Amino acid sequence: MLETSARLLRLLALLQVRREWSGADLAERLQVDVRTVRRDMEKLRTLGYPVDSTPGAAGGYRLAAGAEMPPLLLDDEEAVAVALGLRTAANGTVAGIEETSVRALAKLQQVMPARLRSRVESLAGATVEMRSHGPRVDADVLSTIAAACRSTERLRFEYRTREGSSERRDVEPYRLVHSGARWYLVAFDTVRQDWRNFRVDRLELRPPHGPRFAPRPLPAQDVRDFVSWEVAIGQYRYQARFTVRAPAAVVRERIAPTSGLVTPLDENSCTLRAGSNSLDGLAVHIGVLDLPFTVHEPPELVERIALLARRLHEATSPAEALEQRAGRPDDEAAGPTGRAF
C-alpha cells in the first residue's frame, strides 16, 4: 500500500508538469505496465483529481482544466520556492496582491513540514529586501493583458505619454516584460503600423477589447532585447556603439537591461549599445564601466571622448601637458573611425 501511494504521488507530479502524457510514457517513467497506469488513473479520479483520457494510439492522459483541484503536490524544493516567491510578491511592484500573498504564505506555512518551515523562516530572517521604487501596477490589469496575449485579442487603452498627453491606442499585444522596476507591454500598434513598448503603469484599459488577430513575428530574436533597445537606446538623441574587451556576462553584471544592450562578439569581447540625450552622459556611462573599450559611433561621441581623455590626462600631468598643448587647437578632432581606451 505504501508503494502504491508513493507511485500515485509521483504520477500526480508528472501530470502537473506536462499538459499530456501517453500511457506508454507514464508506464516507462513509473516502471510499471500500462494496465497499472490505467488503474492508478482511476484511483486518482476517486480521490477527486479530474483526469481526462483519450483512447487510441495517439491518446493519453491529462489533468482537466477549469475543475476545482485538490491541494497541489509540491516537493521540498518547490514548496520553499513558492514560499519565497510569495514573500517577494508581498513587497513587489504589483499592487493589490500584497495581502493575498501574505494570506497564501500563511496557509502554505501551516501545512509545511517543520524542516521546510524552518528553512523558509531562516532565509527570511537573514534576508533584507530593498523595496522597489518603480511605479506599481494593478494585478487585474496585468491579468487582463496576459489573457489578451494568450488569446491573441486586441487591446484598447488610453496611454499617457512622457510629455503628459493622453492618446487612444489599439494594439495587438505580444508579451509582458518586467525589467525589475517597471512593467512593459510589447505590442503591434495597428494605427501606427509599428511595434511599440508601452509602460503598463501609464495605460488605462478601455474595454470592450477585440477582435482576435493573427500573431505577427516580432522584429527581434528576443523580446527582452527589443525592450532594452527601445528603453535604453531608441528613444534618445544619441545612439552609441562600443566594443568592450570583456565577456558579455561580465558587462551584463555592470549594465542594467534598461541602460544598454549587450551582444557577445566572442568569448572575450562584446558590443554595447546605449543611448542618451547628452554626449557627456554617454562618456560617463562607458567610463565608469571600468573596462577597456573602443567607441565607434556616433562621430560626435568619438570626438567628445577623445577630448575628455586629453583633458583628464593633462589634469594629472600638468607640466607635460603644457608642452604638448603648444600650438594645438583645444578642439582637435579625434577622427571618425573610432578610438580605443
C-alpha positions in Angstrom: 0.0 0.0 0.0 2.8 2.4 0.8 4.4 1.7 -2.6 1.1 2.4 -4.3 0.6 5.7 -2.5 4.1 6.8 -3.4 3.5 5.9 -7.1 0.3 7.9 -7.1 2.1 10.9 -5.8 4.7 10.6 -8.4 2.1 10.1 -11.1 0.3 13.2 -10.0 3.5 15.2 -10.1 4.1 14.1 -13.7 0.6 15.1 -14.7 1.2 18.6 -13.3 4.4 19.3 -15.2 3.3 18.4 -18.7 0.0 19.0 -20.5 -0.5 15.5 -21.7 1.1 12.1 -21.3 0.7 8.8 -23.2 0.1 5.7 -21.2 3.3 4.2 -22.5 5.4 7.2 -21.4 3.9 7.2 -17.9 4.5 3.4 -17.6 8.1 3.9 -18.6 8.6 6.7 -16.1 6.9 4.8 -13.3 8.5 1.4 -14.3 5.1 -0.3 -14.4 2.9 -1.7 -17.2 0.2 0.3 -19.0 -2.6 -1.6 -17.1 -1.2 -0.4 -13.8 -1.2 3.2 -15.1 -4.9 2.8 -16.0 -5.7 1.5 -12.5 -3.8 4.4 -10.9 -5.7 6.9 -13.0 -9.0 5.5 -11.7 -7.6 5.8 -8.2 -6.7 9.5 -8.8 -10.3 10.1 -10.1 -11.7 8.5 -6.9 -9.5 10.9 -4.8 -11.0 13.9 -6.6 -8.4 14.6 -9.3 -10.2 15.2 -12.6 -8.2 13.2 -15.1 -9.2 13.2 -18.8 -8.2 10.3 -21.1 -8.2 10.0 -24.8 -8.4 6.4 -26.3 -6.4 5.1 -29.2 -2.8 5.0 -30.3 -2.5 8.8 -30.1 -4.4 9.1 -26.9 -3.2 10.0 -23.5 -3.9 11.4 -20.0 -4.1 14.9 -18.7 -5.5 16.9 -15.8 -8.7 18.6 -16.8 -8.8 22.3 -16.9 -11.2 24.5 -15.1 -12.0 22.0 -12.3 -11.7 22.6 -8.6 -8.4 20.9 -7.8 -7.3 19.3 -4.5 -4.2 20.8 -3.0 -1.2 20.9 -5.3 1.6 18.4 -4.9 4.9 20.1 -4.2 8.2 18.5 -3.4 10.5 20.1 -0.8 12.4 22.5 -3.2 9.2 23.6 -4.9 7.5 24.4 -1.6 10.4 26.5 -0.5 10.5 28.3 -3.8 6.8 29.1 -3.7 7.1 30.4 -0.1 10.0 32.7 -1.0 8.1 33.8 -4.2 5.1 34.8 -2.0 7.3 36.8 0.3 8.8 38.6 -2.6 5.3 39.3 -4.1 4.3 41.0 -0.9 6.9 43.7 -1.4 6.9 43.8 -5.2 5.7 46.2 -7.9 2.2 44.6 -8.4 -0.4 46.5 -6.5 -3.3 44.6 -4.9 -1.6 41.3 -4.2 0.3 42.1 -1.0 -2.5 40.9 1.4 -3.3 38.0 -0.8 0.3 36.9 -0.9 0.6 37.1 2.9 -2.6 35.0 3.3 -1.4 32.4 0.9 2.0 32.3 2.6 0.4 31.8 6.0 -1.7 28.8 4.6 1.3 27.3 3.0 3.5 27.5 6.1 0.7 25.9 8.2 0.9 22.7 6.1 4.7 22.7 5.6 6.7 20.1 7.5 8.7 21.5 10.3 12.0 21.1 8.5 10.8 23.1 5.5 9.2 25.8 7.6 12.5 26.2 9.5 14.3 26.7 6.1 11.9 29.4 4.9 11.9 31.2 8.3 15.8 31.1 8.5 16.2 32.5 5.0 13.5 35.2 5.6 15.2 36.2 8.9 18.6 36.6 7.3 17.4 38.5 4.3 16.6 42.2 3.9 14.8 43.2 0.8 15.3 46.6 -0.8 11.8 47.8 -1.8 11.4 48.7 -5.4 11.0 52.4 -6.2 9.4 51.6 -9.6 5.7 52.5 -10.3 3.2 50.0 -9.1 0.7 48.3 -11.5 -2.7 46.7 -10.7 -2.7 42.9 -10.7 -6.1 42.8 -12.6 -4.6 44.9 -15.4 -1.6 42.5 -15.7 -4.0 39.6 -15.7 -6.2 41.2 -18.4 -3.2 42.0 -20.6 -1.7 38.5 -20.1 -5.0 36.9 -21.1 -5.2 39.0 -24.3 -1.6 38.0 -25.2 -2.6 34.3 -24.8 -5.8 34.6 -26.7 -4.5 36.9 -29.4 -7.2 39.5 -28.7 -6.7 43.2 -29.4 -6.5 45.7 -26.5 -7.7 49.2 -26.4 -6.4 51.7 -23.9 -5.6 55.3 -23.1 -1.9 55.9 -22.9 -0.2 58.7 -21.1 3.0 59.8 -22.9 6.2 61.1 -21.4 5.1 64.6 -22.2 1.9 64.1 -20.2 -0.6 64.0 -23.1 -3.2 61.2 -23.5 -3.6 59.1 -26.6 -6.0 56.3 -27.6 -4.2 53.1 -28.7 -5.5 50.0 -30.4 -2.8 47.2 -30.3 -2.1 43.6 -30.8 -0.5 42.5 -27.6 2.6 40.2 -27.7 4.3 39.9 -24.3 4.6 41.5 -20.9 8.2 42.2 -19.8 9.3 43.1 -16.3 12.6 45.0 -16.0 12.7 44.6 -12.2 11.4 48.1 -11.7 8.8 48.6 -14.4 6.3 46.5 -16.4 6.2 46.9 -20.2 3.7 45.7 -22.8 5.3 44.8 -26.2 2.6 45.2 -28.9 1.9 46.0 -32.5 0.2 49.4 -32.8 -2.5 48.9 -35.5 -2.8 52.7 -36.2 0.9 53.5 -36.5 1.6 50.1 -38.1 4.7 49.5 -36.0 5.9 47.6 -32.9 6.0 49.6 -29.7 6.7 49.3 -26.0 4.1 50.7 -23.5 4.7 51.2 -19.8 1.8 49.4 -18.1 1.6 52.0 -15.3 0.8 54.6 -18.0 -2.1 52.8 -19.6 -5.7 52.7 -18.7 -7.7 49.8 -20.3 -10.8 50.7 -22.3 -13.0 47.6 -22.9 -14.5 46.1 -24.8 -11.5 44.5 -26.4 -11.1 42.5 -29.5 -11.3 41.3 -32.2 -9.0 38.4 -32.5 -5.9 38.7 -34.7 -3.2 36.5 -36.4 0.1 36.8 -34.5 2.9 38.7 -36.2 6.6 37.8 -35.9 8.4 40.2 -33.6 11.2 42.1 -35.4 13.8 40.8 -32.9 15.2 37.5 -31.8 14.5 38.1 -28.1 11.6 40.2 -26.7 13.9 41.3 -23.9 16.4 42.7 -26.4 13.6 44.5 -28.1 12.5 46.2 -24.9 16.1 47.0 -24.0 16.7 48.7 -27.4 13.5 50.8 -27.1 14.0 51.8 -23.5 17.8 52.2 -23.3 18.6 53.4 -26.9 15.9 54.1 -29.4 14.2 57.0 -27.7 17.4 59.1 -27.3 19.1 61.7 -29.5 22.4 60.0 -29.4 22.7 56.2 -30.0 26.2 54.9 -29.2 28.0 51.7 -30.1 31.1 50.5 -28.2 33.2 47.4 -28.4 34.0 46.3 -24.8 37.0 44.0 -24.4 35.4 41.7 -21.8 33.0 38.8 -21.8 29.3 39.7 -22.3 28.4 38.1 -19.0 30.8 40.4 -17.2 29.4 43.5 -18.9 25.8 42.5 -18.2 26.6 42.3 -14.5 27.5 46.0 -14.6 24.9 47.3 -17.1 21.1 47.2 -16.3 18.9 46.0 -19.2 17.3 49.4 -19.2 20.7 51.1 -19.5 22.2 49.3 -22.5 22.0 46.3 -24.8 24.9 43.8 -24.7 25.6 41.4 -27.6 28.5 38.9 -27.5 31.2 39.1 -30.2 33.4 36.3 -29.0 34.4 34.8 -25.6 36.4 37.9 -24.6 34.5 40.8 -26.2 31.1 42.2 -26.8 29.1 45.1 -28.3 27.5 47.6 -26.0 24.8 49.9 -27.4 23.4 52.7 -25.2 21.5 55.9 -25.7 21.4 59.4 -24.1 20.4 63.0 -24.9 23.9 64.0 -23.7 27.3 63.1 -25.1 28.9 63.7 -21.7 26.3 61.3 -20.2 27.4 58.6 -22.6 31.0 59.3 -21.8 30.5 58.9 -18.1 28.3 55.8 -18.7 31.1 54.0 -20.5 33.9 55.4 -18.4 32.5 54.1 -15.1 32.2 50.6 -16.6 35.9 50.3 -15.8 36.7 48.0 -18.7 38.8 48.6 -21.9 36.6 49.7 -24.8 36.5 51.2 -28.3 33.9 53.9 -29.2 32.6 53.6 -32.8 29.6 55.9 -33.1 28.2 58.5 -33.2 31.1 60.6 -34.6 30.3 63.4 -32.1 30.9 61.0 -29.2 34.2 59.7 -30.7 35.4 63.3 -30.7 34.0 64.2 -27.3 35.6 61.2 -25.5 38.9 61.9 -27.2 38.8 65.5 -26.0 37.8 64.4 -22.4 40.6 61.8 -22.4 43.2 64.5 -23.3 41.9 66.8 -20.6 41.9 64.1 -18.0 45.5 63.2 -18.9 46.6 66.9 -18.8 44.9 67.2 -15.4 47.3 64.6 -14.0 50.4 65.6 -16.0 50.3 69.4 -16.0 54.0 70.1 -17.0 53.9 67.6 -19.8 50.5 68.9 -20.9 51.7 72.5 -21.3 54.5 71.4 -23.7 52.1 69.2 -25.7 49.4 71.8 -26.0 51.7 74.5 -27.5 50.2 75.4 -30.9 47.5 72.7 -30.7 43.8 73.7 -31.1 41.8 72.7 -28.0 39.0 71.1 -30.0 41.2 69.0 -32.2 39.1 66.3 -33.8 39.7 62.6 -33.0 38.6 61.3 -36.4 35.5 59.3 -37.4 36.9 55.8 -37.3 36.7 55.2 -33.5 39.0 55.4 -30.6 40.3 52.8 -28.2 40.6 53.5 -24.5 
